[in-house]
């Protein structure tokens, strides 16, 4: 199902999960460092105190991951390279799961993610709120957000108001004169999404849904109290660092900056004049985001860049490695601090921050983040998934696991159906999600 034949490039939308049925869900995390394909079996689960928002339990039955090629800072730079890596990752996951897949849920880090809140109100004339009124006010907010150059990834009603009283979760059957809604809309530039879909299509697969990376990693790494009370998840990847802010159970803001762990590696490669792979090893083994007095005394050897056997390794104090690492890490954290401040969601985040993503494993990073962000920081690993091999239980796999969780919350979203935005070829009923959402919710 390619979307390019249609004049309005609409995004594929996920059908909400049937709560009484098991599903096989396959996801693809295309990152700057690695590409991960996961196949999972989602089985309906009874309500429980642990992760109460989850309707299904997830068991990973297949996983494949490959070193990424052709992706730079989250942006696809070489279609052929990405296509071949995607094929390899998918192939490995299919072999392990013993089944073939034809469509995937894919993550989006590129396309300059942008969060906006749109507010719309309708007149009730003192009557009670009916499902139709909700439909109308949501559609009104949705229409404001339509733009030709950007596509909507997520649109979530974050709260309703009645006669100016805010913070109403479900206004159905209440009385009032004016019903309002605040709609959080997360958009990305269309070309970036088209290129992403093209890569997947070229590997003979179709895109079932697209999910913003910050949303996915937040779903995987945050516990319910954090999601409820307000918290930011910071996913530090190889090429991009993404931020998501959750409150009252919903995603309220997301952002991305083009700095990640790979920038630390290239800084080291340049500063110590060594190869990228040697710089990566030095970063993992010796790099630290914290100054340490012993570092001046410890001498480490740096392999030379040339192929000549006569080239001797150079010897530098470990403090030099840490200084280079620290400069880039502090720059990244300060940028994140400013972005959170500028977003206006700083009070909602409060004192809670969860760091996740592969680059969050750097020695001393939580301490540096505590100092610069002036908040409590913990490292978040993907929660509530069984069947993950030990190597995939770390923060580097949060996004992939979050994509697995996403179908359970897809029905929180509303999309302005019939606005031309989502009407692709054949007007597939999958895109008329609005009616579906209202039916299921009320």
TORKOL-4160 file (C-alpha; in steps of 0.2 Angstrom, whole numbers, padded with zeros to 4 digits, m for minus):
442
<pt num="1" X="0000" Y="0000" Z="0000"/>
<pt num="2" X="0010" Y="0015" Z="m0006"/>
<pt num="3" X="0004" Y="0032" Z="m0002"/>
<pt num="4" X="0013" Y="0041" Z="m0017"/>
<pt num="5" X="m0001" Y="0039" Z="m0030"/>
<pt num="6" X="m0012" Y="0050" Z="m0020"/>
<pt num="7" X="m0011" Y="0069" Z="m0021"/>
<pt num="8" X="m0013" Y="0071" Z="m0003"/>
<pt num="9" X="0001" Y="0061" Z="0006"/>
<pt num="10" X="m0009" Y="0054" Z="0021"/>
<pt num="11" X="0000" Y="0044" Z="0034"/>
<pt num="12" X="m0005" Y="0026" Z="0037"/>
<pt num="13" X="m0015" Y="0025" Z="0053"/>
<pt num="14" X="m0015" Y="0010" Z="0065"/>
<pt num="15" X="m0031" Y="0001" Z="0068"/>
<pt num="16" X="m0034" Y="0000" Z="0087"/>
<pt num="17" X="m0031" Y="m0017" Z="0095"/>
<pt num="18" X="m0045" Y="m0028" Z="0098"/>
<pt num="19" X="m0045" Y="m0030" Z="0117"/>
<pt num="20" X="m0050" Y="m0048" Z="0117"/>
<pt num="21" X="m0039" Y="m0055" Z="0103"/>
<pt num="22" X="m0020" Y="m0059" Z="0102"/>
<pt num="23" X="m0010" Y="m0049" Z="0089"/>
<pt num="24" X="0007" Y="m0051" Z="0081"/>
<pt num="25" X="0015" Y="m0034" Z="0080"/>
<pt num="26" X="0031" Y="m0030" Z="0070"/>
<pt num="27" X="0041" Y="m0014" Z="0072"/>
<pt num="28" X="0056" Y="m0006" Z="0065"/>
<pt num="29" X="0067" Y="0006" Z="0074"/>
<pt num="30" X="0078" Y="0015" Z="0061"/>
<pt num="31" X="0092" Y="0024" Z="0071"/>
<pt num="32" X="0108" Y="0032" Z="0067"/>
<pt num="33" X="0118" Y="0019" Z="0076"/>
<pt num="34" X="0108" Y="0003" Z="0073"/>
<pt num="35" X="0092" Y="m0003" Z="0065"/>
<pt num="36" X="0081" Y="m0015" Z="0075"/>
<pt num="37" X="0067" Y="m0026" Z="0070"/>
<pt num="38" X="0056" Y="m0034" Z="0083"/>
<pt num="39" X="0041" Y="m0046" Z="0081"/>
<pt num="40" X="0030" Y="m0048" Z="0096"/>
<pt num="41" X="0015" Y="m0057" Z="0102"/>
<pt num="42" X="0002" Y="m0046" Z="0111"/>
<pt num="43" X="m0009" Y="m0056" Z="0122"/>
<pt num="44" X="m0024" Y="m0048" Z="0131"/>
<pt num="45" X="m0021" Y="m0046" Z="0149"/>
<pt num="46" X="m0031" Y="m0044" Z="0165"/>
<pt num="47" X="m0031" Y="m0027" Z="0173"/>
<pt num="48" X="m0017" Y="m0026" Z="0185"/>
<pt num="49" X="m0008" Y="m0013" Z="0197"/>
<pt num="50" X="0008" Y="m0015" Z="0187"/>
<pt num="51" X="0008" Y="m0004" Z="0171"/>
<pt num="52" X="m0011" Y="m0002" Z="0172"/>
<pt num="53" X="m0012" Y="0007" Z="0155"/>
<pt num="54" X="m0007" Y="m0009" Z="0146"/>
<pt num="55" X="m0021" Y="m0019" Z="0139"/>
<pt num="56" X="m0010" Y="m0033" Z="0132"/>
<pt num="57" X="0006" Y="m0042" Z="0138"/>
<pt num="58" X="0020" Y="m0042" Z="0126"/>
<pt num="59" X="0032" Y="m0056" Z="0122"/>
<pt num="60" X="0045" Y="m0053" Z="0109"/>
<pt num="61" X="0046" Y="m0069" Z="0098"/>
<pt num="62" X="0059" Y="m0062" Z="0085"/>
<pt num="63" X="0073" Y="m0049" Z="0085"/>
<pt num="64" X="0086" Y="m0043" Z="0073"/>
<pt num="65" X="0098" Y="m0029" Z="0074"/>
<pt num="66" X="0111" Y="m0022" Z="0062"/>
<pt num="67" X="0124" Y="m0008" Z="0063"/>
<pt num="68" X="0115" Y="0006" Z="0054"/>
<pt num="69" X="0122" Y="0013" Z="0037"/>
<pt num="70" X="0115" Y="0027" Z="0027"/>
<pt num="71" X="0107" Y="0036" Z="0042"/>
<pt num="72" X="0115" Y="0053" Z="0048"/>
<pt num="73" X="0108" Y="0062" Z="0063"/>
<pt num="74" X="0091" Y="0052" Z="0061"/>
<pt num="75" X="0090" Y="0058" Z="0043"/>
<pt num="76" X="0091" Y="0045" Z="0029"/>
<pt num="77" X="0106" Y="0050" Z="0018"/>
<pt num="78" X="0108" Y="0034" Z="0007"/>
<pt num="79" X="0092" Y="0025" Z="0002"/>
<pt num="80" X="0101" Y="0009" Z="m0004"/>
<pt num="81" X="0112" Y="0007" Z="0012"/>
<pt num="82" X="0096" Y="0009" Z="0023"/>
<pt num="83" X="0086" Y="m0003" Z="0012"/>
<pt num="84" X="0099" Y="m0017" Z="0014"/>
<pt num="85" X="0101" Y="m0015" Z="0033"/>
<pt num="86" X="0082" Y="m0015" Z="0035"/>
<pt num="87" X="0081" Y="m0031" Z="0025"/>
<pt num="88" X="0095" Y="m0039" Z="0035"/>
<pt num="89" X="0087" Y="m0034" Z="0052"/>
<pt num="90" X="0069" Y="m0040" Z="0046"/>
<pt num="91" X="0076" Y="m0056" Z="0040"/>
<pt num="92" X="0085" Y="m0060" Z="0056"/>
<pt num="93" X="0069" Y="m0056" Z="0066"/>
<pt num="94" X="0058" Y="m0067" Z="0054"/>
<pt num="95" X="0070" Y="m0082" Z="0055"/>
<pt num="96" X="0070" Y="m0081" Z="0074"/>
<pt num="97" X="0051" Y="m0079" Z="0075"/>
<pt num="98" X="0048" Y="m0092" Z="0062"/>
<pt num="99" X="0036" Y="m0081" Z="0052"/>
<pt num="100" X="0036" Y="m0068" Z="0038"/>
<pt num="101" X="0029" Y="m0051" Z="0040"/>
<pt num="102" X="0023" Y="m0039" Z="0027"/>
<pt num="103" X="0020" Y="m0023" Z="0037"/>
<pt num="104" X="0029" Y="m0013" Z="0051"/>
<pt num="105" X="0027" Y="0001" Z="0063"/>
<pt num="106" X="0041" Y="0013" Z="0060"/>
<pt num="107" X="0049" Y="0027" Z="0071"/>
<pt num="108" X="0052" Y="0044" Z="0066"/>
<pt num="109" X="0066" Y="0055" Z="0072"/>
<pt num="110" X="0069" Y="0066" Z="0057"/>
<pt num="111" X="0058" Y="0079" Z="0049"/>
<pt num="112" X="0061" Y="0092" Z="0062"/>
<pt num="113" X="0047" Y="0086" Z="0074"/>
<pt num="114" X="0036" Y="0101" Z="0081"/>
<pt num="115" X="0024" Y="0101" Z="0095"/>
<pt num="116" X="0009" Y="0113" Z="0095"/>
<pt num="117" X="m0006" Y="0115" Z="0105"/>
<pt num="118" X="m0022" Y="0120" Z="0096"/>
<pt num="119" X="m0037" Y="0125" Z="0106"/>
<pt num="120" X="m0055" Y="0125" Z="0099"/>
<pt num="121" X="m0072" Y="0129" Z="0107"/>
<pt num="122" X="m0090" Y="0126" Z="0102"/>
<pt num="123" X="m0106" Y="0133" Z="0109"/>
<pt num="124" X="m0117" Y="0120" Z="0118"/>
<pt num="125" X="m0131" Y="0133" Z="0123"/>
<pt num="126" X="m0133" Y="0126" Z="0140"/>
<pt num="127" X="m0136" Y="0108" Z="0134"/>
<pt num="128" X="m0127" Y="0092" Z="0140"/>
<pt num="129" X="m0112" Y="0087" Z="0130"/>
<pt num="130" X="m0115" Y="0073" Z="0118"/>
<pt num="131" X="m0103" Y="0062" Z="0108"/>
<pt num="132" X="m0107" Y="0073" Z="0093"/>
<pt num="133" X="m0101" Y="0088" Z="0102"/>
<pt num="134" X="m0085" Y="0080" Z="0106"/>
<pt num="135" X="m0083" Y="0075" Z="0088"/>
<pt num="136" X="m0086" Y="0093" Z="0082"/>
<pt num="137" X="m0074" Y="0101" Z="0094"/>
<pt num="138" X="m0060" Y="0089" Z="0091"/>
<pt num="139" X="m0063" Y="0091" Z="0072"/>
<pt num="140" X="m0062" Y="0110" Z="0074"/>
<pt num="141" X="m0045" Y="0108" Z="0083"/>
<pt num="142" X="m0039" Y="0096" Z="0070"/>
<pt num="143" X="m0043" Y="0107" Z="0056"/>
<pt num="144" X="m0033" Y="0121" Z="0063"/>
<pt num="145" X="m0018" Y="0110" Z="0063"/>
<pt num="146" X="m0018" Y="0105" Z="0045"/>
<pt num="147" X="m0004" Y="0111" Z="0034"/>
<pt num="148" X="0002" Y="0107" Z="0017"/>
<pt num="149" X="0021" Y="0106" Z="0021"/>
<pt num="150" X="0020" Y="0095" Z="0037"/>
<pt num="151" X="0011" Y="0079" Z="0041"/>
<pt num="152" X="0003" Y="0075" Z="0058"/>
<pt num="153" X="0011" Y="0061" Z="0067"/>
<pt num="154" X="0000" Y="0062" Z="0083"/>
<pt num="155" X="m0014" Y="0072" Z="0088"/>
<pt num="156" X="m0020" Y="0069" Z="0106"/>
<pt num="157" X="m0033" Y="0079" Z="0116"/>
<pt num="158" X="m0024" Y="0083" Z="0132"/>
<pt num="159" X="m0039" Y="0091" Z="0141"/>
<pt num="160" X="m0057" Y="0097" Z="0139"/>
<pt num="161" X="m0064" Y="0113" Z="0147"/>
<pt num="162" X="m0082" Y="0118" Z="0151"/>
<pt num="163" X="m0086" Y="0136" Z="0152"/>
<pt num="164" X="m0068" Y="0140" Z="0155"/>
<pt num="165" X="m0065" Y="0127" Z="0169"/>
<pt num="166" X="m0050" Y="0117" Z="0163"/>
<pt num="167" X="m0043" Y="0100" Z="0166"/>
<pt num="168" X="m0059" Y="0090" Z="0163"/>
<pt num="169" X="m0055" Y="0073" Z="0157"/>
<pt num="170" X="m0071" Y="0067" Z="0151"/>
<pt num="171" X="m0085" Y="0080" Z="0148"/>
<pt num="172" X="m0098" Y="0068" Z="0141"/>
<pt num="173" X="m0115" Y="0070" Z="0149"/>
<pt num="174" X="m0110" Y="0086" Z="0158"/>
<pt num="175" X="m0119" Y="0102" Z="0156"/>
<pt num="176" X="m0112" Y="0119" Z="0150"/>
<pt num="177" X="m0112" Y="0133" Z="0138"/>
<pt num="178" X="m0095" Y="0132" Z="0130"/>
<pt num="179" X="m0085" Y="0116" Z="0127"/>
<pt num="180" X="m0067" Y="0118" Z="0123"/>
<pt num="181" X="m0053" Y="0106" Z="0120"/>
<pt num="182" X="m0034" Y="0107" Z="0120"/>
<pt num="183" X="m0026" Y="0097" Z="0106"/>
<pt num="184" X="m0008" Y="0092" Z="0106"/>
<pt num="185" X="m0002" Y="0090" Z="0088"/>
<pt num="186" X="0015" Y="0083" Z="0084"/>
<pt num="187" X="0020" Y="0086" Z="0066"/>
<pt num="188" X="0035" Y="0082" Z="0054"/>
<pt num="189" X="0040" Y="0087" Z="0037"/>
<pt num="190" X="0033" Y="0077" Z="0024"/>
<pt num="191" X="0048" Y="0073" Z="0013"/>
<pt num="192" X="0057" Y="0065" Z="0028"/>
<pt num="193" X="0042" Y="0054" Z="0030"/>
<pt num="194" X="0041" Y="0050" Z="0012"/>
<pt num="195" X="0059" Y="0045" Z="0012"/>
<pt num="196" X="0057" Y="0034" Z="0027"/>
<pt num="197" X="0042" Y="0025" Z="0019"/>
<pt num="198" X="0052" Y="0023" Z="0003"/>
<pt num="199" X="0066" Y="0014" Z="0012"/>
<pt num="200" X="0053" Y="0002" Z="0019"/>
<pt num="201" X="0044" Y="m0001" Z="0003"/>
<pt num="202" X="0060" Y="m0004" Z="m0006"/>
<pt num="203" X="0063" Y="m0019" Z="0006"/>
<pt num="204" X="0045" Y="m0025" Z="0000"/>
<pt num="205" X="0037" Y="m0021" Z="0016"/>
<pt num="206" X="0023" Y="m0008" Z="0020"/>
<pt num="207" X="0022" Y="0004" Z="0034"/>
<pt num="208" X="0008" Y="0001" Z="0046"/>
<pt num="209" X="0010" Y="0016" Z="0056"/>
<pt num="210" X="0023" Y="0030" Z="0060"/>
<pt num="211" X="0027" Y="0034" Z="0078"/>
<pt num="212" X="0038" Y="0049" Z="0084"/>
<pt num="213" X="0054" Y="0042" Z="0092"/>
<pt num="214" X="0051" Y="0052" Z="0108"/>
<pt num="215" X="0034" Y="0046" Z="0111"/>
<pt num="216" X="0039" Y="0028" Z="0108"/>
<pt num="217" X="0054" Y="0029" Z="0120"/>
<pt num="218" X="0043" Y="0038" Z="0133"/>
<pt num="219" X="0030" Y="0024" Z="0132"/>
<pt num="220" X="0043" Y="0011" Z="0136"/>
<pt num="221" X="0054" Y="0019" Z="0149"/>
<pt num="222" X="0042" Y="0028" Z="0160"/>
<pt num="223" X="0031" Y="0021" Z="0174"/>
<pt num="224" X="0013" Y="0026" Z="0177"/>
<pt num="225" X="0016" Y="0038" Z="0191"/>
<pt num="226" X="0028" Y="0047" Z="0180"/>
<pt num="227" X="0016" Y="0048" Z="0166"/>
<pt num="228" X="0002" Y="0054" Z="0177"/>
<pt num="229" X="0012" Y="0067" Z="0188"/>
<pt num="230" X="0022" Y="0074" Z="0174"/>
<pt num="231" X="0039" Y="0069" Z="0168"/>
<pt num="232" X="0051" Y="0071" Z="0154"/>
<pt num="233" X="0059" Y="0056" Z="0145"/>
<pt num="234" X="0076" Y="0060" Z="0136"/>
<pt num="235" X="0081" Y="0047" Z="0123"/>
<pt num="236" X="0099" Y="0050" Z="0119"/>
<pt num="237" X="0103" Y="0040" Z="0103"/>
<pt num="238" X="0118" Y="0040" Z="0091"/>
<pt num="239" X="0113" Y="0054" Z="0080"/>
<pt num="240" X="0098" Y="0063" Z="0089"/>
<pt num="241" X="0092" Y="0066" Z="0106"/>
<pt num="242" X="0074" Y="0067" Z="0108"/>
<pt num="243" X="0063" Y="0074" Z="0122"/>
<pt num="244" X="0045" Y="0069" Z="0127"/>
<pt num="245" X="0035" Y="0077" Z="0141"/>
<pt num="246" X="0020" Y="0067" Z="0148"/>
<pt num="247" X="0007" Y="0072" Z="0160"/>
<pt num="248" X="m0010" Y="0066" Z="0166"/>
<pt num="249" X="m0007" Y="0050" Z="0156"/>
<pt num="250" X="m0004" Y="0058" Z="0139"/>
<pt num="251" X="0010" Y="0065" Z="0128"/>
<pt num="252" X="0010" Y="0084" Z="0130"/>
<pt num="253" X="0026" Y="0089" Z="0121"/>
<pt num="254" X="0040" Y="0082" Z="0110"/>
<pt num="255" X="0056" Y="0089" Z="0103"/>
<pt num="256" X="0072" Y="0083" Z="0095"/>
<pt num="257" X="0090" Y="0090" Z="0094"/>
<pt num="258" X="0102" Y="0084" Z="0081"/>
<pt num="259" X="0116" Y="0079" Z="0094"/>
<pt num="260" X="0119" Y="0061" Z="0101"/>
<pt num="261" X="0132" Y="0049" Z="0106"/>
<pt num="262" X="0140" Y="0048" Z="0089"/>
<pt num="263" X="0145" Y="0067" Z="0090"/>
<pt num="264" X="0155" Y="0062" Z="0106"/>
<pt num="265" X="0164" Y="0048" Z="0096"/>
<pt num="266" X="0168" Y="0060" Z="0081"/>
<pt num="267" X="0175" Y="0073" Z="0093"/>
<pt num="268" X="0186" Y="0060" Z="0101"/>
<pt num="269" X="0192" Y="0054" Z="0084"/>
<pt num="270" X="0196" Y="0072" Z="0079"/>
<pt num="271" X="0204" Y="0077" Z="0095"/>
<pt num="272" X="0215" Y="0061" Z="0097"/>
<pt num="273" X="0217" Y="0059" Z="0079"/>
<pt num="274" X="0211" Y="0041" Z="0078"/>
<pt num="275" X="0199" Y="0030" Z="0068"/>
<pt num="276" X="0180" Y="0031" Z="0072"/>
<pt num="277" X="0179" Y="0013" Z="0078"/>
<pt num="278" X="0194" Y="0016" Z="0090"/>
<pt num="279" X="0187" Y="0032" Z="0096"/>
<pt num="280" X="0170" Y="0023" Z="0100"/>
<pt num="281" X="0180" Y="0010" Z="0110"/>
<pt num="282" X="0189" Y="0023" Z="0120"/>
<pt num="283" X="0173" Y="0032" Z="0123"/>
<pt num="284" X="0165" Y="0016" Z="0130"/>
<pt num="285" X="0180" Y="0010" Z="0140"/>
<pt num="286" X="0188" Y="0026" Z="0146"/>
<pt num="287" X="0175" Y="0040" Z="0143"/>
<pt num="288" X="0166" Y="0048" Z="0157"/>
<pt num="289" X="0155" Y="0063" Z="0159"/>
<pt num="290" X="0162" Y="0067" Z="0177"/>
<pt num="291" X="0179" Y="0074" Z="0181"/>
<pt num="292" X="0190" Y="0062" Z="0191"/>
<pt num="293" X="0206" Y="0066" Z="0200"/>
<pt num="294" X="0215" Y="0050" Z="0195"/>
<pt num="295" X="0212" Y="0054" Z="0177"/>
<pt num="296" X="0227" Y="0065" Z="0176"/>
<pt num="297" X="0238" Y="0050" Z="0181"/>
<pt num="298" X="0231" Y="0036" Z="0171"/>
<pt num="299" X="0239" Y="0036" Z="0154"/>
<pt num="300" X="0230" Y="0027" Z="0139"/>
<pt num="301" X="0236" Y="0022" Z="0122"/>
<pt num="302" X="0227" Y="0029" Z="0107"/>
<pt num="303" X="0229" Y="0018" Z="0091"/>
<pt num="304" X="0236" Y="0028" Z="0076"/>
<pt num="305" X="0225" Y="0033" Z="0061"/>
<pt num="306" X="0237" Y="0027" Z="0047"/>
<pt num="307" X="0239" Y="0009" Z="0040"/>
<pt num="308" X="0257" Y="0010" Z="0042"/>
<pt num="309" X="0264" Y="m0003" Z="0054"/>
<pt num="310" X="0278" Y="0008" Z="0059"/>
<pt num="311" X="0265" Y="0021" Z="0066"/>
<pt num="312" X="0266" Y="0020" Z="0085"/>
<pt num="313" X="0251" Y="0023" Z="0096"/>
<pt num="314" X="0251" Y="0039" Z="0105"/>
<pt num="315" X="0249" Y="0040" Z="0124"/>
<pt num="316" X="0238" Y="0053" Z="0132"/>
<pt num="317" X="0231" Y="0055" Z="0150"/>
<pt num="318" X="0213" Y="0048" Z="0152"/>
<pt num="319" X="0208" Y="0066" Z="0158"/>
<pt num="320" X="0210" Y="0072" Z="0140"/>
<pt num="321" X="0197" Y="0059" Z="0134"/>
<pt num="322" X="0185" Y="0064" Z="0148"/>
<pt num="323" X="0187" Y="0082" Z="0144"/>
<pt num="324" X="0182" Y="0080" Z="0126"/>
<pt num="325" X="0168" Y="0069" Z="0131"/>
<pt num="326" X="0162" Y="0081" Z="0144"/>
<pt num="327" X="0162" Y="0096" Z="0133"/>
<pt num="328" X="0150" Y="0088" Z="0121"/>
<pt num="329" X="0139" Y="0080" Z="0134"/>
<pt num="330" X="0137" Y="0096" Z="0143"/>
<pt num="331" X="0133" Y="0105" Z="0127"/>
<pt num="332" X="0119" Y="0092" Z="0123"/>
<pt num="333" X="0112" Y="0093" Z="0141"/>
<pt num="334" X="0112" Y="0112" Z="0141"/>
<pt num="335" X="0103" Y="0112" Z="0124"/>
<pt num="336" X="0090" Y="0100" Z="0131"/>
<pt num="337" X="0088" Y="0111" Z="0147"/>
<pt num="338" X="0085" Y="0126" Z="0136"/>
<pt num="339" X="0073" Y="0117" Z="0125"/>
<pt num="340" X="0062" Y="0111" Z="0140"/>
<pt num="341" X="0063" Y="0129" Z="0147"/>
<pt num="342" X="0057" Y="0136" Z="0131"/>
<pt num="343" X="0043" Y="0124" Z="0128"/>
<pt num="344" X="0034" Y="0131" Z="0143"/>
<pt num="345" X="0032" Y="0113" Z="0150"/>
<pt num="346" X="0046" Y="0115" Z="0163"/>
<pt num="347" X="0034" Y="0116" Z="0178"/>
<pt num="348" X="0025" Y="0100" Z="0172"/>
<pt num="349" X="0041" Y="0091" Z="0171"/>
<pt num="350" X="0044" Y="0096" Z="0189"/>
<pt num="351" X="0059" Y="0087" Z="0196"/>
<pt num="352" X="0057" Y="0071" Z="0186"/>
<pt num="353" X="0068" Y="0066" Z="0171"/>
<pt num="354" X="0071" Y="0049" Z="0164"/>
<pt num="355" X="0086" Y="0046" Z="0153"/>
<pt num="356" X="0086" Y="0032" Z="0140"/>
<pt num="357" X="0093" Y="0027" Z="0123"/>
<pt num="358" X="0110" Y="0020" Z="0120"/>
<pt num="359" X="0120" Y="0035" Z="0123"/>
<pt num="360" X="0113" Y="0036" Z="0141"/>
<pt num="361" X="0124" Y="0022" Z="0146"/>
<pt num="362" X="0140" Y="0033" Z="0146"/>
<pt num="363" X="0149" Y="0033" Z="0163"/>
<pt num="364" X="0144" Y="0048" Z="0174"/>
<pt num="365" X="0130" Y="0054" Z="0163"/>
<pt num="366" X="0116" Y="0053" Z="0176"/>
<pt num="367" X="0127" Y="0064" Z="0188"/>
<pt num="368" X="0131" Y="0076" Z="0174"/>
<pt num="369" X="0112" Y="0077" Z="0170"/>
<pt num="370" X="0107" Y="0080" Z="0188"/>
<pt num="371" X="0119" Y="0094" Z="0189"/>
<pt num="372" X="0115" Y="0103" Z="0172"/>
<pt num="373" X="0096" Y="0099" Z="0172"/>
<pt num="374" X="0094" Y="0102" Z="0191"/>
<pt num="375" X="0082" Y="0088" Z="0193"/>
<pt num="376" X="0081" Y="0070" Z="0199"/>
<pt num="377" X="0087" Y="0058" Z="0185"/>
<pt num="378" X="0086" Y="0040" Z="0183"/>
<pt num="379" X="0091" Y="0028" Z="0168"/>
<pt num="380" X="0075" Y="0021" Z="0160"/>
<pt num="381" X="0075" Y="0003" Z="0153"/>
<pt num="382" X="0061" Y="m0004" Z="0143"/>
<pt num="383" X="0048" Y="m0010" Z="0155"/>
<pt num="384" X="0035" Y="m0024" Z="0154"/>
<pt num="385" X="0041" Y="m0035" Z="0140"/>
<pt num="386" X="0045" Y="m0053" Z="0140"/>
<pt num="387" X="0056" Y="m0063" Z="0129"/>
<pt num="388" X="0070" Y="m0050" Z="0126"/>
<pt num="389" X="0087" Y="m0057" Z="0125"/>
<pt num="390" X="0099" Y="m0050" Z="0138"/>
<pt num="391" X="0108" Y="m0039" Z="0125"/>
<pt num="392" X="0092" Y="m0030" Z="0121"/>
<pt num="393" X="0086" Y="m0026" Z="0139"/>
<pt num="394" X="0096" Y="m0010" Z="0140"/>
<pt num="395" X="0090" Y="0008" Z="0137"/>
<pt num="396" X="0097" Y="0007" Z="0119"/>
<pt num="397" X="0081" Y="m0004" Z="0115"/>
<pt num="398" X="0068" Y="0008" Z="0123"/>
<pt num="399" X="0062" Y="0015" Z="0106"/>
<pt num="400" X="0059" Y="m0002" Z="0098"/>
<pt num="401" X="0050" Y="m0008" Z="0113"/>
<pt num="402" X="0040" Y="0008" Z="0114"/>
<pt num="403" X="0034" Y="0005" Z="0096"/>
<pt num="404" X="0028" Y="m0012" Z="0102"/>
<pt num="405" X="0018" Y="m0004" Z="0116"/>
<pt num="406" X="0011" Y="0010" Z="0104"/>
<pt num="407" X="m0004" Y="0000" Z="0097"/>
<pt num="408" X="m0012" Y="m0001" Z="0114"/>
<pt num="409" X="m0012" Y="0018" Z="0115"/>
<pt num="410" X="m0016" Y="0022" Z="0097"/>
<pt num="411" X="m0034" Y="0024" Z="0100"/>
<pt num="412" X="m0031" Y="0039" Z="0112"/>
<pt num="413" X="m0028" Y="0049" Z="0096"/>
<pt num="414" X="m0040" Y="0058" Z="0085"/>
<pt num="415" X="m0038" Y="0062" Z="0067"/>
<pt num="416" X="m0048" Y="0075" Z="0058"/>
<pt num="417" X="m0056" Y="0062" Z="0046"/>
<pt num="418" X="m0062" Y="0066" Z="0029"/>
<pt num="419" X="m0051" Y="0082" Z="0029"/>
<pt num="420" X="m0041" Y="0076" Z="0014"/>
<pt num="421" X="m0027" Y="0074" Z="0026"/>
<pt num="422" X="m0029" Y="0056" Z="0028"/>
<pt num="423" X="m0039" Y="0051" Z="0013"/>
<pt num="424" X="m0027" Y="0041" Z="0003"/>
<pt num="425" X="m0030" Y="0029" Z="m0011"/>
<pt num="426" X="m0047" Y="0021" Z="m0011"/>
<pt num="427" X="m0052" Y="0030" Z="0005"/>
<pt num="428" X="m0047" Y="0015" Z="0015"/>
<pt num="429" X="m0058" Y="0014" Z="0031"/>
<pt num="430" X="m0043" Y="0013" Z="0042"/>
<pt num="431" X="m0041" Y="0032" Z="0039"/>
<pt num="432" X="m0058" Y="0035" Z="0046"/>
<pt num="433" X="m0052" Y="0032" Z="0063"/>
<pt num="434" X="m0062" Y="0047" Z="0071"/>
<pt num="435" X="m0078" Y="0037" Z="0071"/>
<pt num="436" X="m0069" Y="0022" Z="0077"/>
<pt num="437" X="m0062" Y="0032" Z="0092"/>
<pt num="438" X="m0078" Y="0039" Z="0097"/>
<pt num="439" X="m0087" Y="0022" Z="0096"/>
<pt num="440" X="m0074" Y="0014" Z="0107"/>
<pt num="441" X="m0072" Y="0027" Z="0120"/>
<pt num="442" X="m0090" Y="0032" Z="0123"/>
